[in-house]
Amino acid sequence: MIRLENVTKFYKHKGVKKYIVKDVSFTIPRGNSIGLIGRNGAGKSTLLRVIAGTIRPDSGRILRRAKVSFPLGFQGSFSPHLTGEQNVRFVARIYQKDTRELIEYVREFSELGRAFFMPVKTYSSGMRARLAFGVSMGIEFDYYLVDELTAVGDKRFRVKCQEVFEQKLGTSDIIMVSHSAKQLKEYCSVGVLLEEGDLVYYPNIDDAIALHDRNMSV
């Protein structure tokens, strides 16, 4: 279970506060995969990072009675000056995962070859994505946070990623941000609409998408 208690997060632009969420209390239970939906610029990716704990709220608190991943698709958590292997070693220590086991898993899964032992700053965006996806799949999480699940690598590698990801969903839930209604419907059963700093829960993902489409047409 993830619980937001009176959480507020905002940014200032030219002296004006832009609220991502404003005094929001909201419970995300286990057992459902959630599509997080909202306008461009509403702050969906920021909220995902607040839930992950990589960004702190300005007020309120978040209770995580579950193991929550960092956002898939967000690769900024890697140190560019460390090698892929060193970054994996660091993540293993944070999540109390057997270091040797995780390194071997990610090295094989990512198929980076010798680049795995090179600084991440030398990686292409695709190589970074392979590393990030491999790390995420190498750790068992209760919630996987997904920020725009994108295709990585050639067709064979994409199929491998999809198969492993779907295996994880057998025992884990996801909170997904995506601009693709098709992708949201494929992976999510319920929807949460982020609108003007508030969160509204919809037990059917189709209803959340339909209301979002109406909001966008106004």
C-alpha positions as CSV (number, residue, x, y, z in Angstrom):
1,M,0.0,0.0,0.0
2,I,1.1,3.5,-0.8
3,R,-0.5,6.4,1.1
4,L,-0.3,10.1,0.3
5,E,-1.2,12.2,3.4
6,N,-1.9,15.9,2.8
7,V,0.8,16.0,0.1
8,T,1.6,19.2,-1.7
9,K,4.2,19.6,-4.4
10,F,4.7,22.8,-6.4
11,Y,7.2,24.7,-8.5
12,K,7.6,28.5,-8.8
13,H,7.7,30.1,-12.2
14,K,8.2,33.8,-12.3
15,G,7.0,34.1,-8.7
16,V,3.8,32.1,-9.4
17,K,3.3,28.7,-7.8
18,K,2.5,25.8,-10.1
19,Y,0.9,23.0,-8.1
20,I,1.4,19.4,-9.1
21,V,-0.7,18.2,-6.2
22,K,-2.3,20.4,-3.5
23,D,-3.0,19.0,0.0
24,V,-3.9,15.6,-1.5
25,S,-4.7,12.5,0.6
26,F,-4.9,9.4,-1.5
27,T,-4.4,5.6,-1.0
28,I,-3.0,3.4,-3.7
29,P,-3.9,-0.2,-2.7
30,R,-2.3,-3.4,-3.9
31,G,-4.1,-5.6,-6.5
32,N,-4.7,-3.1,-9.3
33,S,-2.5,-1.6,-12.0
34,I,-3.1,2.1,-12.3
35,G,-2.9,4.4,-15.3
36,L,-1.9,8.0,-14.2
37,I,-3.6,10.3,-16.7
38,G,-3.5,14.1,-17.1
39,R,-2.7,17.0,-19.4
40,N,0.7,17.7,-20.8
41,G,2.5,19.7,-18.1
42,A,0.1,18.5,-15.3
43,G,3.1,17.0,-13.5
44,K,2.5,13.2,-13.9
45,S,6.2,12.4,-14.2
46,T,7.0,14.6,-11.2
47,L,4.3,13.0,-9.2
48,L,5.6,9.6,-10.1
49,R,9.1,10.6,-8.8
50,V,7.5,12.0,-5.6
51,I,5.8,8.6,-5.1
52,A,9.2,6.9,-5.8
53,G,10.9,9.1,-3.3
54,T,13.4,10.7,-5.7
55,I,11.7,14.0,-5.2
56,R,10.4,15.2,-1.8
57,P,7.0,16.8,-1.4
58,D,6.9,20.4,-0.1
59,S,4.5,19.3,2.7
60,G,2.7,16.2,3.8
61,R,4.2,12.7,3.7
62,I,4.1,9.5,1.8
63,L,3.8,6.1,3.5
64,R,5.2,3.2,1.5
65,R,4.3,-0.2,3.0
66,A,5.6,-1.9,-0.1
67,K,8.7,-2.0,-2.2
68,V,8.5,0.7,-4.8
69,S,10.7,0.9,-7.9
70,F,12.3,4.0,-9.3
71,P,10.4,5.1,-12.5
72,L,11.2,3.0,-15.5
73,G,12.0,5.4,-18.3
74,F,13.7,7.8,-15.9
75,Q,17.4,7.3,-16.3
76,G,18.6,10.3,-14.4
77,S,19.2,8.2,-11.3
78,F,22.4,6.8,-12.8
79,S,25.7,8.5,-12.2
80,P,27.2,9.4,-15.6
81,H,30.8,9.1,-14.3
82,L,30.4,5.6,-13.0
83,T,30.3,2.5,-15.3
84,G,27.2,0.5,-15.9
85,E,28.5,-2.2,-13.6
86,Q,29.3,0.4,-10.8
87,N,25.8,1.9,-11.1
88,V,24.3,-1.6,-10.7
89,R,26.5,-2.3,-7.7
90,F,25.2,1.0,-6.1
91,V,21.6,0.2,-6.8
92,A,22.0,-3.3,-5.3
93,R,23.2,-1.9,-2.1
94,I,20.3,0.6,-1.9
95,Y,17.7,-2.2,-2.4
96,Q,19.6,-4.8,-0.3
97,K,19.9,-7.1,-3.3
98,D,22.8,-9.6,-3.7
99,T,25.3,-7.5,-5.6
100,R,26.9,-10.2,-7.6
101,E,23.6,-11.7,-8.6
102,L,22.2,-8.4,-9.8
103,I,25.3,-7.4,-11.7
104,E,25.3,-10.8,-13.5
105,Y,21.6,-10.5,-14.3
106,V,21.8,-6.9,-15.7
107,R,25.0,-7.6,-17.6
108,E,23.3,-10.6,-19.4
109,F,19.9,-9.0,-19.8
110,S,21.0,-5.6,-21.1
111,E,23.3,-7.1,-23.8
112,L,25.7,-4.1,-23.5
113,G,28.8,-6.2,-23.9
114,R,32.0,-4.4,-23.0
115,A,30.1,-1.1,-22.7
116,F,28.7,-2.4,-19.4
117,F,32.1,-1.6,-17.9
118,M,32.3,1.8,-19.5
119,P,31.1,5.1,-18.0
120,V,27.4,5.7,-18.5
121,K,28.1,9.2,-19.9
122,T,29.4,7.4,-23.0
123,Y,26.1,5.5,-23.5
124,S,23.5,6.4,-26.1
125,S,19.9,6.9,-24.8
126,G,19.1,3.4,-26.0
127,M,21.9,1.9,-24.0
128,R,20.9,3.8,-20.9
129,A,17.3,2.5,-21.4
130,R,18.6,-1.1,-21.6
131,L,20.6,-0.6,-18.4
132,A,17.6,1.0,-16.5
133,F,15.2,-1.7,-17.7
134,G,17.6,-4.5,-16.7
135,V,18.1,-3.1,-13.3
136,S,14.3,-2.7,-12.7
137,M,13.6,-6.2,-13.9
138,G,16.4,-7.6,-11.7
139,I,14.8,-6.5,-8.5
140,E,11.5,-7.7,-7.1
141,F,9.2,-4.7,-6.5
142,D,5.6,-4.6,-5.3
143,Y,4.9,-1.6,-7.5
144,Y,6.7,-0.8,-10.7
145,L,6.5,2.9,-11.6
146,V,6.5,3.3,-15.4
147,D,7.1,6.6,-17.1
148,E,6.3,6.1,-20.8
149,L,7.2,2.5,-21.4
150,T,9.1,2.7,-24.7
151,A,10.5,0.2,-27.1
152,V,14.2,-0.5,-26.6
153,G,16.5,-2.2,-29.0
154,D,15.7,-4.4,-32.0
155,K,12.5,-6.5,-32.3
156,R,14.1,-9.6,-30.6
157,F,15.2,-7.5,-27.6
158,R,11.8,-5.7,-27.4
159,V,10.0,-9.1,-27.2
160,K,12.3,-10.2,-24.4
161,C,11.6,-7.0,-22.5
162,Q,7.9,-7.4,-22.9
163,E,7.9,-11.1,-21.8
164,V,9.9,-10.3,-18.6
165,F,7.8,-7.3,-17.8
166,E,4.6,-9.3,-18.1
167,Q,6.0,-12.0,-15.9
168,K,6.6,-9.3,-13.2
169,L,3.0,-8.2,-13.4
170,G,1.9,-11.7,-12.3
171,T,2.9,-10.7,-8.7
172,S,3.4,-6.9,-8.9
173,D,1.3,-3.9,-9.7
174,I,2.2,-0.9,-11.9
175,I,1.6,2.8,-11.8
176,M,1.9,3.9,-15.4
177,V,2.2,7.3,-17.1
178,S,1.7,7.1,-20.8
179,H,0.3,9.2,-23.7
180,S,-0.9,6.1,-25.4
181,A,-4.5,5.1,-24.5
182,K,-3.9,1.7,-26.1
183,Q,-0.9,1.1,-23.8
184,L,-2.8,2.2,-20.7
185,K,-5.7,-0.1,-21.6
186,E,-3.3,-3.0,-22.2
187,Y,-1.6,-2.8,-18.8
188,C,-3.9,-0.9,-16.4
189,S,-7.3,-1.8,-15.0
190,V,-8.1,1.5,-13.1
191,G,-7.3,5.1,-13.7
192,V,-6.2,8.1,-11.6
193,L,-6.8,11.5,-13.2
194,L,-4.4,14.3,-12.2
195,E,-6.2,17.6,-12.8
196,E,-5.4,21.0,-11.3
197,G,-3.5,19.6,-8.4
198,D,-6.1,17.0,-7.4
199,L,-6.3,13.2,-7.9
200,V,-9.5,11.5,-8.9
201,Y,-9.8,7.7,-8.9
202,Y,-11.8,5.8,-11.5
203,P,-12.4,2.0,-11.0
204,N,-12.4,1.6,-14.8
205,I,-9.5,2.8,-16.9
206,D,-11.9,3.5,-19.9
207,D,-13.8,6.0,-17.8
208,A,-10.7,7.9,-16.8
209,I,-9.5,8.0,-20.4
210,A,-12.9,9.2,-21.6
211,L,-13.0,12.0,-19.1
212,H,-9.5,13.1,-19.9
213,D,-10.4,13.2,-23.6
214,R,-13.4,15.4,-22.8
215,N,-11.2,17.7,-20.7
216,M,-8.7,18.0,-23.6
217,S,-11.4,18.9,-26.0
218,V,-12.7,21.9,-23.9
